[in-house]
Amino acid sequence: MMATTHVFAGLAAVAPVAFLAPEFAAVLGIGAILGGIAPDFDLVFTHRRTLHFPVVGLAVAVPAVVVAALFPSPLTLVLAAFAGTAWLHAASDAIGGGPEIDPWTERTERAVYNHVRGRWIRPRRWIRYDGAPEDAALGIALAIPALLVFDGGFTAVIAACVAVSLLYALLRRRLVAWTPDWLE
C-alpha cells in the first residue's frame, strides 16, 4: 500500500480517541502520521524486513496502548499512536503485493518479514500493489474520518496527501518505466 494509505489508516485508528479527547488530537495525529511512515524508512535497506515488524510490533503496540489508556498524557499517547500505527502498517503490508518495484508481475511471494518465525509472509494481493486503484480508493475512504476529526494544519496535510495519492495512483505503473535501472 502507499505510504499515504498507511498514514490514513493510522489517523482513522486514532480518530475516535481524538474525537473523545480533542485536547490530545494533535499528539495522536503526529504519532499516527510518524508511525504510518516510519516502517518505510527501510526502503534503503531490505524493504519490508528491516523496519517492518508485523508480529513483534504487536507486542510493543499493545502495552503502549494500555499504558496510554491508564496514564493518558501527551507522551504516552504519541508513543501509543506511533507504535500502534507502525504495527498496523507492517501487518497490513501482508494484504498487498510484494515489495518489488513492479509488484503486479507477482515475481515474489514475499510481502513482509516475520522476525519471530524467520521467514516471509506471503502477499495476499487484496490490494494488488501500492498505487493500485483499490489502494487509492481505500486511502481516500480512510482519510474521511481524519478529515472529520482533525482540524487546522492536519486538514491541509491530509488534503495534500489525498492529492499526492491520486497523482501517484494515476502514474504508478508508468513510474517503473521512468526509473533508472540502478534503482531497481
C-alpha positions as CSV (number, residue, x, y, z in Angstrom):
1,M,0.0,0.0,0.0
2,M,1.0,3.6,-0.5
3,A,2.6,5.3,2.5
4,T,-0.3,7.8,2.5
5,T,-2.8,4.9,2.8
6,H,-0.8,3.7,5.9
7,V,-0.9,7.3,7.3
8,F,-4.7,7.5,6.7
9,A,-5.2,4.1,8.4
10,G,-3.3,5.3,11.4
11,L,-5.2,8.6,11.6
12,A,-8.5,6.6,11.2
13,A,-7.4,4.3,14.0
14,V,-6.8,7.2,16.5
15,A,-9.7,9.4,15.2
16,P,-12.2,8.1,17.8
17,V,-9.8,8.9,20.7
18,A,-9.1,12.3,19.2
19,F,-12.8,12.9,18.9
20,L,-13.4,12.0,22.5
21,A,-10.4,13.8,23.9
22,P,-9.7,16.7,21.5
23,E,-7.1,18.1,23.8
24,F,-4.9,15.1,22.7
25,A,-5.8,15.3,19.0
26,A,-2.5,16.9,17.9
27,V,-0.2,14.4,19.6
28,L,-2.4,11.5,18.4
29,G,-2.2,12.8,14.9
30,I,1.5,13.3,15.0
31,G,2.1,9.9,16.4
32,A,-0.2,8.3,13.8
33,I,1.5,10.1,10.9
34,L,5.0,9.2,12.0
35,G,4.1,5.6,12.8
36,G,2.4,5.3,9.4
37,I,5.6,6.4,7.6
38,A,8.4,5.1,9.8
39,P,8.4,1.4,8.6
40,D,9.1,2.5,5.1
41,F,12.4,4.1,6.1
42,D,13.7,0.6,5.4
43,L,13.5,1.3,1.7
44,V,17.2,1.9,1.8
45,F,17.9,-1.5,3.5
46,T,15.8,-4.6,3.0
47,H,12.3,-3.2,2.4
48,R,9.6,-4.7,4.5
49,R,12.1,-6.6,6.6
50,T,14.4,-4.1,8.4
51,L,11.8,-1.9,10.0
52,H,8.6,-3.8,9.5
53,F,7.5,-5.9,12.5
54,P,4.1,-7.4,11.8
55,V,4.3,-9.8,14.8
56,V,6.8,-8.3,17.2
57,G,5.2,-4.9,16.7
58,L,2.0,-6.0,18.3
59,A,3.9,-6.9,21.4
60,V,5.1,-3.3,21.6
61,A,1.9,-1.7,20.5
62,V,-0.5,-3.4,22.9
63,P,1.5,-2.4,26.1
64,A,1.9,1.1,24.7
65,V,-1.8,1.5,24.2
66,V,-2.6,0.0,27.7
67,V,-0.1,2.5,29.3
68,A,-1.7,5.4,27.4
69,A,-5.2,4.3,28.4
70,L,-4.2,4.0,32.1
71,F,-2.0,7.1,32.1
72,P,-3.1,9.5,29.3
73,S,-0.5,12.2,28.7
74,P,0.9,13.7,25.5
75,L,4.0,11.4,25.8
76,T,2.1,8.1,26.4
77,L,-0.4,8.9,23.7
78,V,2.1,9.9,21.0
79,L,4.1,6.8,21.7
80,A,0.9,4.6,21.6
81,A,-0.2,6.2,18.4
82,F,3.2,5.7,16.9
83,A,3.6,2.1,18.0
84,G,0.1,1.1,17.0
85,T,0.3,2.7,13.6
86,A,3.7,1.3,12.9
87,W,2.4,-2.1,13.7
88,L,-0.7,-1.6,11.6
89,H,1.5,-0.5,8.7
90,A,3.7,-3.7,8.9
91,A,0.8,-6.0,9.4
92,S,-1.3,-4.6,6.6
93,D,1.5,-4.9,4.1
94,A,0.7,-8.6,4.0
95,I,-2.7,-7.8,2.3
96,G,-0.9,-6.2,-0.6
97,G,1.5,-7.3,-3.2
98,G,5.3,-7.8,-2.9
99,P,7.9,-5.2,-2.2
100,E,9.4,-5.3,-5.7
101,I,9.3,-2.2,-7.9
102,D,6.7,-3.8,-10.2
103,P,4.6,-6.0,-7.9
104,W,1.9,-6.5,-10.5
105,T,4.2,-9.0,-12.1
106,E,3.9,-11.2,-9.0
107,R,7.5,-12.2,-9.2
108,T,7.9,-12.9,-5.5
109,E,5.9,-14.5,-2.7
110,R,7.4,-12.1,-0.1
111,A,5.1,-9.5,1.4
112,V,6.6,-8.7,4.8
113,Y,9.1,-10.4,7.0
114,N,8.0,-12.3,10.2
115,H,11.0,-11.9,12.5
116,V,9.5,-14.4,15.0
117,R,9.4,-17.3,12.6
118,G,12.3,-16.1,10.5
119,R,10.5,-16.2,7.2
120,W,8.5,-14.0,4.8
121,I,4.7,-13.8,5.0
122,R,3.2,-14.3,1.5
123,P,1.3,-11.4,-0.2
124,R,-2.4,-11.7,-0.2
125,R,-2.8,-9.2,-3.0
126,W,-6.1,-7.9,-1.9
127,I,-4.5,-4.5,-2.7
128,R,-2.6,-5.7,-5.8
129,Y,0.2,-3.2,-5.5
130,D,0.9,0.2,-4.0
131,G,-0.8,2.8,-6.0
132,A,-3.4,0.4,-7.5
133,P,-6.9,1.9,-7.9
134,E,-8.1,-0.1,-4.9
135,D,-5.3,1.4,-2.9
136,A,-6.3,4.9,-3.8
137,A,-9.9,4.1,-3.0
138,L,-9.0,2.7,0.4
139,G,-6.8,5.6,1.2
140,I,-9.5,8.1,0.4
141,A,-12.0,6.2,2.5
142,L,-9.6,6.1,5.4
143,A,-8.9,9.8,5.1
144,I,-12.5,10.7,5.7
145,P,-12.6,10.0,9.5
146,A,-9.4,12.0,9.8
147,L,-10.8,15.0,7.9
148,L,-13.9,14.9,10.1
149,V,-12.0,14.8,13.4
150,F,-8.7,16.6,12.9
151,D,-8.5,20.3,12.1
152,G,-6.0,23.1,11.4
153,G,-2.8,22.0,9.8
154,F,-3.9,18.4,9.8
155,T,-6.6,19.1,7.3
156,A,-4.2,20.7,4.9
157,V,-1.7,17.8,5.3
158,I,-4.5,15.2,4.8
159,A,-5.8,17.0,1.7
160,A,-2.3,17.3,0.3
161,C,-1.7,13.6,0.9
162,V,-5.0,12.7,-0.8
163,A,-3.9,14.7,-3.9
164,V,-0.5,13.0,-3.8
165,S,-2.1,9.6,-3.5
166,L,-4.4,10.2,-6.5
167,L,-1.5,11.5,-8.6
168,Y,0.7,8.6,-7.6
169,A,-2.1,6.1,-8.4
170,L,-2.5,7.7,-11.9
171,L,1.2,7.4,-12.6
172,R,2.2,4.3,-10.6
173,R,2.7,1.8,-13.4
174,R,4.4,4.4,-15.7
175,L,6.9,5.3,-12.9
176,V,8.6,1.9,-13.3
177,A,9.5,2.7,-17.0
178,W,10.9,6.1,-15.8
179,T,13.0,4.5,-13.0
180,P,16.7,4.1,-13.7
181,D,17.9,0.5,-13.7
182,W,20.3,1.1,-10.8
183,L,17.4,1.9,-8.5
184,E,15.8,-1.4,-9.0
